[in-house]
Each structure stands twice: as C-alpha cells, then as structure tokens.
Amino acid sequence: MNQLKNGVFYLGLALLFTHEMDAMPNHEWRVLPLLRSLADSAGEAAFVVAHVPIFAIVIAYIASLNLRTRTRARDIASAFLVVHAVLHFAFSGHADYEFSSLLSNALIYGAALCGVGYFVARRMENDAPAT
C-alpha cells in the first residue's frame, strides 16, 4: 500500500509541476489577485520567479529525512492538489481564464484526483492489519 500511496503522490506532484509549465501559455498570472494588476511582462516574471522558492520548499519538505515532517508535508501538498483544482474551478468564469484545453484540465483535475487518491491510500494503509 505504501508504494501505491507514494506513486499516486508523485504522479500528482508531477501533474502539478507540469501544470505550472502549462500555466505560462495560458497566462495564469492574469487571473491571480496579486499579479493581475501588473503589466503582462512583470506579472509573467513575478509568476515564474515566485515558483522557484515555492518548488524548493515543497521539494525540501516532502523529501525530509524526518518522517513526521515528510508525512505532514505530503499531506499538505496532497490537500493543496485538491484545493488548487477548486480554485481553478472558481476562477474558470474569470474573463482572463484560459485553461480550456483537454491537456490543461487533465493536468489540473488529474492532480486533484491524485490528491484524493493519496488520502484514500493513506487511509487504507492505516487501516491495514499490522504484519
């Protein structure tokens, strides 16, 4: 069960990271409250630069040698995969929202499904009898 949980987690993270690449041609910064008031070139640059520390922190915590820290970070990241999809759904009516392709939606909502799958696998792992 641990392999399933880890596999679903890493797939979800890969989908999220790939979605962030897809966010560039879809101008995601135009929808985000803190960035949409900036000129396009400044918003794009801020969007890209902000992801460097975000990704560094996420990777550091989900790979922590401390089991408690690693588990908590993976729980938070998996929950974010679901919340992220909810936010995309909420912003989908925004005039500047451009994520309409099958690929974009597969990345966003596939990551959310992986977030849910992680928690299901984690629950099954916790409920499994000890061997």
FENHU-V244975 format. One record per residue. RES is the residue in one letter. OMEGA is omega in whole degrees, -180 to 180 (* if undefined). Layout:
BEGIN
res = [RES,RES]
omega = [OMEGA,OMEGA]
END
This chain:
BEGIN
res = [M,N,Q,L,K,N,G,V,F,Y,L,G,L,A,L,L,F,T,H,E,M,D,A,M,P,N,H,E,W,R,V,L,P,L,L,R,S,L,A,D,S,A,G,E,A,A,F,V,V,A,H,V,P,I,F,A,I,V,I,A,Y,I,A,S,L,N,L,R,T,R,T,R,A,R,D,I,A,S,A,F,L,V,V,H,A,V,L,H,F,A,F,S,G,H,A,D,Y,E,F,S,S,L,L,S,N,A,L,I,Y,G,A,A,L,C,G,V,G,Y,F,V,A,R,R,M,E,N,D,A,P,A,T]
omega = [180,179,178,-180,-179,180,179,179,-178,176,178,179,178,177,179,-180,178,175,-180,173,179,-180,-178,180,179,173,-176,-179,180,-178,-175,-175,-177,-175,-172,179,180,172,-175,-178,178,178,178,-179,180,179,-179,-177,180,-178,179,179,178,-180,179,180,180,-178,180,-177,-179,178,-178,176,177,-175,-179,178,-180,-180,-180,-180,179,175,-179,180,180,176,179,178,180,-180,179,179,178,178,177,178,-179,-179,-175,177,-180,-177,-178,-180,-174,-177,-177,-177,176,179,-180,-178,177,179,-177,-174,172,177,179,177,177,176,177,179,177,-178,176,180,178,179,179,178,180,-179,-177,178,178,180,*]
END
